[in-house]
Amino acid sequence: MKQARLVRERRERRAMRVRKRVRGDAARPRLSVFRSHRHIYAQLIDDAVGRTLCASSSRVVCGEYGGTVAHAQKVGSDLAEKAKALSIGKIRFDRGHYRFHGRIKALAEAARKGGLEF
């Protein structure tokens, strides 16, 4: 139990290191990413108001299982389409406590390819 608490505390510290520099507003919302073992979720957040502008997940885009790099790319491009519909072009990327590789990197690159600038 003690080790699990330490792992959780380290993870929260890493996330806060990223989030203290990355704040979203109406002009440049924050693209927040959450990754589980089975799925990946992404949302654009306006931190000034505390509101989610749009969201996408592999549960919606891909169906039953969405834990691959290809599914992350689909989520990134789907989120970029939704952002373009809301006329959002520039964002700030919040990777949370995750390293920028694998599914997180695939989602970010697909969002860039879809027209989001960060």
Beta strands, then each sheet from edge to edge (+ up, - down):
strand 1: 30-35
strand 2: 40-46
strand 3: 51-57
strand 4: 92-94
sheet 1: 3+ 2- 1+ 4+
end
